[in-house]
Amino acid sequence: MKIITRSDKLEHVHSDIRGPLFVEAMRMVGEGKNVLRLNTGNPGTFGFKMPDSVKNALLENADKATAYCDLKGMPVAREAICEYHKRKGFQGITPDDVFIGNGVSELVTMTLTAFINNGDEILLPAPDYSLWTNSIYMTGGIPVYYECNEDNHWYPDIDDIKSKITSKTRAIVIINPNNPTGVLYPQELVEQIVEIARENDLVIFSDEIYDRLVMDGKKHVSTASLAPDLLTITFNGLSKSHIVCGFRCGWMVISGPKENASDFIAGIVQLAAMRLCANALMQLVIPAALNDPESTNELLVPGGRLYEQREACIRELEKIDGVSCVKNDAAFYIFPKLDVEKFNITNDEKFALDYLHSKNVLVIPGKGFSWKKPDHFRVVMLPEADVLAKAMRDLGDFLKDYQQK
């Protein structure tokens, strides 16, 4: 039989979060080593529990999920999502503008498949979450990265965005709060990005999955609330805020001049119909979860688990000579910087592999987030504060004499 190779569409696709480093970590686990996996934002693996409101909604209504539901999602769930986004300032939306999917991942790929023609350019941030880059490549598009400036709190560089627009640019991706930096964008900055989209007739894809995980009294402002005149697709879900990653509970809301995008939206419907419907069990919990913000909020204030873990992580990172970081505002990620000259680092993946072998701690290098320099890595701040603090002290001990060879 002849050799069968993978599709050319996968040439540029990468998934470093569960890539070769993860495979090596699992090999070590198989040998009996205790590896601290700071690669994936998966709260359920670190002792976080779903709220009782979510659990009760699931257990009490499970019989309602035995049949296929509407291809866009259960009406009661879409109504709850619609009301949530109206409270965040969305204008002119109805439950019919909501699509529920098996996680945001499915919906991003579905939407870009319906939107992108071969050679279309899509603006997205660097660093980015690789789902976006991969989905653009797989659907025939070209990702064009605008720089986020670490010296300016990782905010997108407005001038750089403007410089990257060409006749082939069709849309811009905003990830706010950002993954991997954990930074929240202020309203004034989002307004500037929206104005660029307005001036260049761009569709906006706004990834807001961490909008409920904001700390320090700051407030998330949805892009769509600032762009009622622009076609905006907003992505969100419960995976992180309500500790149900395994439920694959995501949704998207289409807002703006939908009458100008009827054929595009019909394409999304066409793709949604192909998979019949999203998992119905997870849709049962959406109304209860969106009516229970307190179970999430209590994690984000002093004394709350996510808040204290962030503080412990940053305290220890700031003690390490040759490491710096921008404190995150949201989510549970931080994207520290390494002094590459001090440590002679030319390959960030090798740095992460050496740290894994030395201290049994798995982190993901910056290359996994489309960062071109070998000087960053992402830390998932989900272990208990003392465990996370020890991992960062271990990093400091590892780096004391580290010289990459």
Secondary structure, 3 states (H helix, E strand, C coil): CCCCCCCHHHCCCCCHHHCHHHHHHHHHHHCCCCCEECCCCCHHHHCCCCCHHHHHHHHHHHHHHCCCCCCCCCHHHHHHHHHHHHHCCCCCCCHHHEEEEEHHHHHHHHHHHHHCCCCCEEEEEECCCHHHHHHHHHCCCEEEEEEEEHHHCCEECHHHHHHCCCCCEEEEEEECCCCCCCCCCCHHHHHHHHHHHHHHCCEEEEECCCCCCECCCCCCCCHHHHCCCCCEEEEEECCCCCCCHHHCEEEEEEECCHHHHHHHHHHHHHHHHHCCCCCHHHHCCHHHHHCCCHHHHCCCCCCCHHHHHHHHHHHHHCCCCCEECCCCCECCEECCEECHHHHCCCCHHHHHHHHHHHHCEECEEHHHHCCCCCCEEEEECCCCHHHHHHHHHHHHHHHCCCCCC
